[in-house]
Amino acid sequence: MSTLQTSFRHRSLEHYPSNGLRIWYLALAVIATIMLYYESYVLPSVAPLVLHSFGLTVSSYSLILLCSNLIGAISAIFGSLSDRIGRSNLIVYGLLVTGLGTLIVALINSIWTFFSLIIILGFIEGVILVVTPALVRDFSPRFGRALAMGFWTVGPVGGSVLATSVASGTLASFNDSWQSQYVISGIIGLAVFVLCFFCMRELSPGLRSQMVNSTEERALLESRAASIDVAKATEHPWRQMLNSRLIISAVGISLYLLMYFAAVGFFPLYLNSIFKFPVDQANGLVSIFWAVNVVAAIVIGFISDRTLVRKPYMLLGCLTTIVVTFLFISRIGVPTDAGLMAVFLSLFGITLAIGYVTWMAAYTETIEDINPALVATGMAVEGFILRMVVVLSTLGFSFVVKNQLDGSQWATWWWICVVGLVVFLPTIFVLSGYWSPVRSWAAARTIEQAEGLGRVQPSTDADGIAPTEA
């Protein structure tokens, strides 16, 4: 069945798409991810208003986030099913459920109903956290993987940008009504659902169960697809993917992202409580952080693909984030205008992106080295661990920051984030990939020669670990 003949009822592509269509499908995955995260991040963008409306304390608000992320950790496991039942339908109908659920949130006045709907959104987000990067991996050969993952990070980051930007630009027009933000995001979400319902596609199981280095392998991929026993390749998925390398790496990146989790859940509240920025201005400042993070993610992805290494950038991102955190802590109790705060948040956006985008590329390539047919299951391992770390960090935050107006309590939490960054450093070494661009280029040339013979075999370094070729 050709791409043009594929209907919205049958989303599986039996032929690897042309470059133009491949980019279109990648764009749809990113758009869907942006939307789902936007709906999930509406709550942090209006947190001070919600706290006032329902009479909640910071601890109670943290408990809501904790429960949402706990459900998300469990639902991440269900995302692994996309290795067997496909990716696109989970995304498409996830958009429908979250779009309707987000609209309903705006109509309720009960804290318990509000809590229940936030939990539902957390469940869907947990699934998408697994499925969308797996879909992006399917459509991104290794030689362009970091750039593709840079665009994927536009999803969660873009969702945050939308949430904070829309809140900053429209709250005043709606008399600071937090419900207005849920109405806006719900309507946009349903529009994106319609787009993806008719246009989203995925590779057939035979195609996505292979490791792809470049788009020039299209004919080779299709010829091998028919001979792949997908059922056998996906047997005992958890036995294969509960691999020490994946587990250690997933724990490491989850700790690396402690500052990111704080940005998502608490930056507007922090800026409002400690530096006395109005809610709309606080959201505007956080929007700068997210916007810079998006641009940096794409730029570093491009550079990583050109140099064919990931690990040096992970190291650089981690070390520079530690330095910026030190500077960030030093501003507590010191008058800080919006311009200087924007500089600090921009630096965070750059340094966090440097480490995370290259980690995403290296992690998916490490999964492929184990079994390319189980990418979603490998991502589910990371998704579950990441969300559990979010749960534990949210719980810890509620004990550390009991008074949102106490700067010393916030400082304690930022130091905990620094500890997480330090722990991340040694986990870089368990991932596939070279440190030297020279060795990576040599491996890439070897792969190209092997492709000319129709035999693509991953190289291994002196430690027996397959390299990250792109």
C-alpha positions as CSV (number, residue, x, y, z in Angstrom):
1,M,0.0,0.0,0.0
2,S,1.5,3.4,-1.0
3,T,1.6,6.4,1.3
4,L,-1.1,8.1,-0.8
5,Q,-3.4,5.1,-0.6
6,T,-3.0,4.8,3.2
7,S,-6.3,6.0,4.8
8,F,-6.8,7.4,8.2
9,R,-8.2,4.0,9.2
10,H,-4.9,2.2,8.3
11,R,-2.0,4.3,9.5
12,S,0.8,1.8,9.0
13,L,3.3,2.6,6.1
14,E,4.7,-0.5,4.3
15,H,7.2,1.7,2.4
16,Y,9.7,4.0,4.0
17,P,8.5,7.5,3.2
18,S,10.3,10.1,1.1
19,N,12.3,12.7,2.9
20,G,9.5,15.3,2.6
21,L,6.9,13.0,4.0
22,R,9.2,11.8,6.7
23,I,9.7,15.3,7.9
24,W,5.9,15.9,7.8
25,Y,5.3,12.9,10.0
26,L,8.0,14.0,12.4
27,A,6.4,17.4,12.5
28,L,3.0,15.9,13.4
29,A,4.6,13.9,16.2
30,V,6.1,17.1,17.5
31,I,2.8,19.0,17.2
32,A,1.0,16.3,19.0
33,T,3.6,16.3,21.8
34,I,3.5,20.1,22.1
35,M,-0.3,19.9,22.5
36,L,-0.4,17.2,25.1
37,Y,2.2,18.9,27.2
38,Y,0.6,22.2,26.8
39,E,-2.6,20.8,28.3
40,S,-0.6,19.3,31.1
41,Y,1.3,22.4,31.9
42,V,-1.7,24.8,32.1
43,L,-1.9,24.1,35.8
44,P,1.7,25.3,36.7
45,S,1.1,28.4,34.6
46,V,-1.9,29.4,36.8
47,A,-0.8,27.8,40.0
48,P,-1.0,30.9,42.2
49,L,-4.6,31.5,41.0
50,V,-5.6,27.9,41.5
51,L,-4.1,27.9,45.0
52,H,-6.2,31.0,45.8
53,S,-9.4,29.8,44.2
54,F,-9.4,26.4,46.0
55,G,-7.7,27.6,49.2
56,L,-4.8,25.2,48.7
57,T,-1.3,25.4,50.3
58,V,1.9,24.8,48.4
59,S,2.0,21.3,50.0
60,S,-1.5,20.5,48.8
61,Y,-0.6,21.7,45.3
62,S,2.5,19.6,45.4
63,L,0.4,16.6,46.4
64,I,-1.8,17.0,43.3
65,L,1.3,17.1,41.1
66,L,2.7,14.1,42.9
67,C,-0.4,12.0,42.3
68,S,-0.5,13.0,38.7
69,N,3.1,12.0,38.1
70,L,2.6,8.7,40.0
71,I,-0.2,7.8,37.6
72,G,2.0,9.0,34.8
73,A,4.8,6.6,35.9
74,I,2.3,3.7,35.8
75,S,0.9,4.7,32.4
76,A,4.4,4.9,30.9
77,I,4.5,1.1,31.1
78,F,1.4,1.0,28.8
79,G,3.3,3.1,26.3
80,S,5.5,0.0,25.7
81,L,2.5,-1.6,24.0
82,S,3.1,0.5,21.0
83,D,5.9,-1.9,20.0
84,R,3.2,-4.4,19.3
85,I,0.0,-2.5,18.6
86,G,1.5,0.6,17.0
87,R,2.2,4.2,17.9
88,S,-0.2,6.6,16.1
89,N,-3.5,5.5,17.5
90,L,-2.3,5.9,21.1
91,I,-1.3,9.5,20.2
92,V,-4.4,10.4,18.2
93,Y,-6.9,9.2,20.7
94,G,-4.8,10.5,23.6
95,L,-5.3,14.0,22.0
96,L,-9.1,13.4,22.0
97,V,-9.3,12.4,25.6
98,T,-7.1,15.2,26.9
99,G,-8.8,17.8,24.7
100,L,-12.2,17.0,26.1
101,G,-10.8,16.6,29.6
102,T,-9.1,20.0,29.5
103,L,-12.4,21.7,28.5
104,I,-14.2,20.0,31.3
105,V,-11.7,21.2,33.9
106,A,-12.8,24.8,33.1
107,L,-16.4,23.9,34.1
108,I,-15.9,22.5,37.5
109,N,-15.9,24.0,41.0
110,S,-15.1,21.0,43.1
111,I,-11.5,20.4,44.2
112,W,-12.0,16.6,44.0
113,T,-13.4,16.7,40.5
114,F,-10.5,19.0,39.6
115,F,-8.1,16.6,41.2
116,S,-9.6,13.6,39.3
117,L,-9.3,15.3,35.9
118,I,-5.7,16.3,36.5
119,I,-4.9,12.6,37.3
120,I,-6.5,11.6,33.9
121,L,-4.3,14.1,32.1
122,G,-1.3,12.8,34.0
123,F,-2.1,9.2,32.8
124,I,-2.2,10.3,29.1
125,E,1.0,12.3,29.4
126,G,2.8,9.2,30.8
127,V,1.8,7.2,27.8
128,I,2.8,10.0,25.3
129,L,6.1,10.4,27.1
130,V,7.0,6.9,25.8
131,V,5.2,6.8,22.4
132,T,6.1,10.1,20.8
133,P,9.9,9.8,21.2
134,A,9.6,6.2,19.9
135,L,7.7,7.5,16.8
136,V,10.3,10.2,16.3
137,R,13.0,7.6,16.5
138,D,11.2,5.5,13.9
139,F,11.3,8.4,11.4
140,S,14.9,9.6,12.2
141,P,18.0,7.7,11.0
142,R,21.0,7.7,13.3
143,F,22.9,10.2,11.2
144,G,20.3,12.8,12.1
145,R,19.0,11.5,15.4
146,A,20.1,14.3,17.7
147,L,18.5,16.9,15.5
148,A,15.3,14.9,15.4
149,M,15.4,14.6,19.2
150,G,16.1,18.3,19.4
151,F,12.8,18.9,17.6
152,W,11.1,16.3,19.8
153,T,12.1,18.4,22.9
154,V,10.1,21.2,21.3
155,G,7.1,19.1,22.4
156,P,7.4,19.2,26.2
157,V,9.3,22.5,26.1
158,G,7.0,24.0,23.5
159,G,4.0,22.9,25.6
160,S,5.5,24.9,28.5
161,V,6.2,27.9,26.3
162,L,2.6,27.8,25.1
163,A,1.2,27.5,28.6
164,T,3.2,30.3,30.1
165,S,3.0,32.6,27.0
166,V,-0.7,32.2,26.6
167,A,-1.3,32.8,30.3
168,S,1.0,35.8,30.2
169,G,-0.8,37.3,27.2
170,T,-4.4,36.5,28.0
171,L,-4.9,36.3,31.8
172,A,-5.4,40.0,32.2
173,S,-8.0,40.0,29.4
174,F,-10.0,37.3,31.3
175,N,-9.7,39.1,34.7
176,D,-7.1,36.5,35.9
177,S,-9.5,33.6,35.4
178,W,-7.6,30.4,35.6
179,Q,-10.5,28.6,33.8
180,S,-9.8,30.7,30.7
181,Q,-6.5,28.9,30.2
182,Y,-8.2,25.5,30.2
183,V,-10.8,26.6,27.7
184,I,-8.1,27.9,25.3
185,S,-5.9,24.9,25.5
186,G,-8.9,22.5,25.2
187,I,-10.1,24.1,22.0
188,I,-6.6,24.1,20.5
189,G,-6.2,20.5,21.6
190,L,-9.3,19.3,19.8
191,A,-8.1,21.1,16.6
192,V,-4.8,19.3,16.8
193,F,-6.7,16.0,17.3
194,V,-8.5,16.5,14.0
195,L,-5.3,17.2,12.2
196,C,-3.6,14.1,13.5
197,F,-6.7,11.9,13.1
198,F,-6.5,12.4,9.3
199,C,-2.7,12.8,8.8
200,M,-0.7,10.9,11.4
201,R,1.1,7.7,10.1
202,E,3.7,5.2,11.4
203,L,6.1,2.7,10.0
204,S,5.0,-0.9,9.7
205,P,6.4,-3.3,12.4
206,G,8.9,-4.7,9.9
207,L,10.4,-1.3,9.0
208,R,10.6,0.1,12.5
209,S,12.2,-3.1,13.9
210,Q,15.4,-2.2,12.1
211,M,18.3,0.1,12.8
212,V,18.6,2.9,10.2
213,N,21.7,4.9,9.6
214,S,20.6,7.1,6.7
215,T,17.6,7.7,4.5
216,E,19.6,6.2,1.6
217,E,19.0,2.7,3.1
218,R,15.3,2.9,2.1
219,A,15.4,0.1,-0.5
220,L,17.5,-2.1,1.8
221,L,15.1,-1.6,4.7
222,E,12.1,-2.6,2.7
223,S,13.7,-5.7,1.3
224,R,14.6,-6.8,4.8
225,A,11.3,-5.9,6.4
226,A,9.4,-8.9,5.0
227,S,11.9,-11.4,6.4
228,I,11.9,-10.0,9.9
229,D,10.0,-12.1,12.5
230,V,8.5,-9.2,14.5
231,A,6.7,-11.5,16.9
232,K,9.9,-13.3,17.8
233,A,11.9,-10.0,18.0
234,T,9.4,-8.6,20.5
235,E,9.3,-11.7,22.7
236,H,10.0,-11.2,26.4
237,P,10.3,-7.4,26.0
238,W,10.9,-6.6,29.6
239,R,13.5,-9.3,30.0
240,Q,15.4,-7.6,27.1
241,M,14.9,-4.0,28.1
242,L,15.4,-4.2,31.9
243,N,19.1,-3.8,31.0
244,S,21.5,-2.3,33.6
245,R,22.8,0.2,31.0
246,L,19.3,1.5,30.3
247,I,18.3,1.6,34.0
248,I,21.4,3.4,35.2
249,S,21.2,5.9,32.3
250,A,17.5,6.5,33.0
251,V,18.1,7.2,36.7
252,G,21.0,9.5,35.7
253,I,19.0,11.7,33.3
254,S,16.0,11.8,35.7
255,L,18.3,13.3,38.4
256,Y,19.9,15.6,35.8
257,L,16.4,17.0,35.1
258,L,15.5,17.9,38.7
259,M,15.9,21.5,37.8
260,Y,13.7,21.1,34.7
261,F,11.0,19.5,36.8
262,A,11.2,22.5,39.1
263,A,10.9,24.8,36.2
264,V,7.8,23.0,35.0
265,G,6.0,22.9,38.3
266,F,7.3,25.8,40.4
267,F,9.2,28.5,38.5
268,P,6.2,30.8,38.1
269,L,5.3,30.3,41.8
270,Y,9.0,30.9,42.8
271,L,9.3,34.1,40.8
272,N,6.0,35.3,42.2
273,S,6.7,34.4,45.8
274,I,10.4,35.3,46.2
275,F,11.0,38.0,43.7
276,K,7.5,39.5,43.7
277,F,7.0,39.4,40.0
278,P,3.2,39.5,39.1
279,V,1.8,36.2,37.8
280,D,1.7,37.3,34.2
281,Q,5.2,38.7,34.3
282,A,6.5,35.6,36.0
283,N,5.0,33.5,33.2
284,G,6.6,35.8,30.7
285,L,10.0,35.3,32.2
286,V,9.6,31.5,32.3
287,S,8.5,31.7,28.6
288,I,12.0,33.1,27.9
289,F,13.5,30.1,29.6
290,W,11.5,27.7,27.4
291,A,12.0,29.6,24.2
292,V,15.8,29.7,24.6
293,N,15.7,26.0,25.6
294,V,13.9,25.1,22.3
295,V,16.3,27.0,20.1
296,A,19.3,25.6,22.0
297,A,18.0,22.0,21.7
298,I,17.7,22.3,17.9
299,V,21.1,23.9,17.5
300,I,22.9,21.4,19.7
301,G,21.2,18.5,18.0
302,F,22.5,19.8,14.6
303,I,26.0,20.2,16.0
304,S,26.0,16.8,17.6
305,D,25.0,15.2,14.3
306,R,27.7,17.0,12.5
307,T,30.4,15.9,14.9
308,L,28.9,12.4,15.4
309,V,29.4,12.4,19.2
310,R,27.0,12.8,22.1
311,K,28.9,12.2,25.3
312,P,31.1,15.4,25.3
313,Y,27.9,17.5,25.0
314,M,26.3,15.6,27.9
315,L,29.3,16.4,30.1
316,L,29.4,20.0,29.0
317,G,25.7,20.5,29.6
318,C,25.9,19.0,33.1
319,L,28.9,21.1,34.2
320,T,27.6,24.3,32.9
321,T,24.2,23.7,34.5
322,I,25.9,23.3,37.9
323,V,27.7,26.6,37.5
324,V,24.4,28.4,36.5
325,T,22.6,26.9,39.5
326,F,25.3,28.3,41.8
327,L,24.6,31.8,40.3
328,F,20.9,31.3,40.6
329,I,21.1,30.5,44.3
330,S,23.2,33.6,44.9
331,R,20.3,35.8,43.8
332,I,18.0,34.7,46.6
333,G,17.4,37.7,49.0
334,V,19.0,40.1,46.5
335,P,16.9,42.5,44.5
336,T,16.8,41.2,40.9
337,D,15.1,43.0,38.0
338,A,13.3,41.2,35.2
339,G,16.2,41.7,32.8
340,L,18.8,39.9,35.0
341,M,16.3,37.2,35.8
342,A,15.8,36.6,32.1
343,V,19.5,36.2,31.7
344,F,19.7,33.5,34.4
345,L,16.7,31.7,32.9
346,S,18.2,31.8,29.4
347,L,21.4,30.3,30.6
348,F,19.4,27.5,32.3
349,G,17.6,27.0,29.0
350,I,20.8,26.6,27.1
351,T,22.7,24.3,29.5
352,L,19.9,21.9,30.2
353,A,19.2,21.5,26.5
354,I,22.9,20.7,25.7
355,G,22.8,17.7,28.0
356,Y,19.3,16.4,27.4
357,V,19.1,16.4,23.6
358,T,22.3,14.5,23.2
359,W,21.3,12.1,25.9
360,M,18.0,11.4,24.1
361,A,19.9,10.6,20.9
362,A,22.4,8.4,22.8
363,Y,19.7,6.6,24.8
364,T,17.6,5.6,21.7
365,E,20.8,4.4,20.0
366,T,21.7,2.3,23.0
367,I,18.2,0.8,22.9
368,E,18.7,0.0,19.2
369,D,22.0,-1.7,20.0
370,I,20.1,-4.0,22.3
371,N,17.0,-4.6,20.1
372,P,15.6,-2.0,17.6
373,A,12.2,-3.8,17.7
374,L,11.6,-2.7,21.3
375,V,12.4,1.0,21.3
376,A,9.1,1.9,22.9
377,T,9.7,-0.7,25.7
378,G,13.1,0.8,26.3
379,M,11.6,4.3,26.4
380,A,9.0,2.9,28.9
381,V,11.9,2.0,31.2
382,E,13.1,5.6,31.1
383,G,9.5,6.9,31.3
384,F,8.7,4.9,34.4
385,I,11.9,5.8,36.2
386,L,11.7,9.4,35.2
387,R,8.2,9.8,36.4
388,M,9.0,8.0,39.7
389,V,11.8,10.4,40.2
390,V,9.4,13.2,39.6
391,V,7.0,11.7,42.2
392,L,9.8,11.4,44.8
393,S,11.2,14.9,44.0
394,T,7.7,16.4,44.3
395,L,7.2,14.7,47.6
396,G,10.6,15.8,48.7
397,F,9.9,19.4,47.6
398,S,6.7,19.5,49.7
399,F,8.8,18.7,52.8
400,V,11.6,21.1,51.9
401,V,9.5,24.1,50.7
402,K,6.7,24.4,53.3
403,N,6.6,28.1,53.1
404,Q,6.6,29.5,49.6
405,L,7.8,32.9,50.9
406,D,11.0,31.5,52.6
407,G,13.9,31.9,50.2
408,S,16.2,29.6,52.2
409,Q,13.8,26.7,51.7
410,W,13.9,27.2,48.0
411,A,17.7,27.4,48.1
412,T,17.8,24.0,49.8
413,W,15.9,22.5,46.9
414,W,18.3,24.1,44.4
415,W,21.2,22.5,46.2
416,I,19.4,19.1,45.9
417,C,19.2,19.7,42.2
418,V,23.0,20.3,42.1
419,V,23.5,16.9,43.8
420,G,21.4,15.3,41.0
421,L,23.6,16.8,38.4
422,V,26.7,15.5,40.1
423,V,25.2,12.0,40.2
424,F,24.4,12.2,36.5
425,L,28.0,12.6,35.5
426,P,29.2,8.9,35.8
427,T,26.1,7.6,34.1
428,I,27.2,9.1,30.8
429,F,29.7,6.3,30.4
430,V,27.2,3.5,30.2
431,L,25.7,4.8,26.9
432,S,26.7,3.9,23.4
433,G,28.9,6.3,21.6
434,Y,32.4,7.7,21.2
435,W,34.0,10.7,22.9
436,S,36.2,11.5,19.9
437,P,34.7,12.9,16.7
438,V,37.6,11.4,14.8
439,R,36.8,7.9,15.9
440,S,33.1,8.5,15.2
441,W,33.8,9.6,11.7
442,A,36.0,6.6,11.1
443,A,33.2,4.3,12.3
444,A,30.7,6.2,10.1
445,R,32.9,5.6,7.0
446,T,33.1,1.9,7.9
447,I,29.3,1.8,8.1
448,E,28.9,3.5,4.8
449,Q,31.2,0.9,3.2
450,A,29.3,-1.9,4.8
451,E,26.0,-0.4,3.4
452,G,27.5,-0.5,0.0
453,L,27.8,-4.3,0.4
454,G,24.3,-4.5,1.9
455,R,25.7,-5.5,5.3
456,V,25.3,-2.9,8.0
457,Q,26.9,-4.0,11.2
458,P,27.4,-1.8,14.3
459,S,31.0,-1.3,15.2
460,T,32.2,-1.8,18.8
461,D,34.8,0.1,20.8
462,A,37.5,-1.4,22.9
463,D,35.0,-2.0,25.7
464,G,32.6,-3.9,23.5
465,I,30.1,-1.1,23.5
466,A,28.6,-0.2,20.1
467,P,29.2,3.4,19.2
468,T,26.7,6.1,18.6
469,E,27.2,6.7,14.9
470,A,25.1,9.9,14.6
